[in-house]
């Protein structure tokens, strides 16, 4: 499995289902066995407040697998 990072100030809009943007991004890349981790301004703020980037990405990865 490959993993990519997508960084956007406001993240990806829409619902997590296949009709929403989050779901479409997930489903599109999942078909090629790729997971896209989306980081937004809240994640960058966590990093600036000394949370490790690794823990932020791990949390996002868990969240992605729960969709």
Phi, psi and omega in degrees: 000135176257153179229138176236158177248135175238121182246125181214139181305314184256008179071199178255128181280164173103175183280166179278348181282177185293345177276338182268164183299318180299315180294322179294317177298313179302309184293322181298310183282331179299328180297336177256017179061041179239135175251132177252121177263121181261123177251136179237187185299330179293323178291321178295320177298319177300318179297317180292339177267019173081014170281137184290147178298325178300314181292325177296314180294320177299317178299317180294323179295317177298315179301319180297320181287343179274348182292000000 
